[in-house]
Amino acid sequence: MNNYCMDIDLGTPFLVEGFNPYSISKTHSILDQSVIHSDLLSLLDDLDLKVIYIEVFFKHPFEKNPIHADDGPSDMSKLNWIFGGGRSVMNWWAPKIGEQCKPIEVVTDINSSALCYPEDSVDLVHTQPIGFPSIIQSGVPHNITMGNEPRWCYSLVFFTKDTRRLTFVQTIDLFKKYIK
Ligand SMILES: [Fe+2]
């Protein structure tokens, strides 16, 4: 086990029938929970989780993308489902020790914020393909190395019912019976 990514099998469909996950061509957008299959919504409800929204990230083959940490706690999770993507992988990075690393705050296309890190200020700590789905760490600087296929990442952002974001390890613990 690592602190960045864990494949799980929830045993439910992800999206409602009739929704085409390949139909989105905006770089970064959000969908509400109406696109999520009712079996998955029930499963999340049983775990006392509620959906905030689904972020959709579309990337072209070999597209470069910045190393960034999502805004929020420095340890937090999302559930990611990948469509297409070929041999794309997600990378996680650690700010170099001793470096006066000054991440740059940016506003994303969905009006959230993220902290971007220059590549020479960080060291690669982990790389892994993302599954269907995987629990991923989004509070640590990360980016995607694209392959030769377009990639759609559907990233489910959730709260506990008392509106807390869970850390990666708390999420693994909650979903432990679904670990592959
Ligand atoms: Fe991110």
Residues whose N, C-alpha, C, O or C-beta is under 5 A from the ligand:
A	BS01	LIG	D70
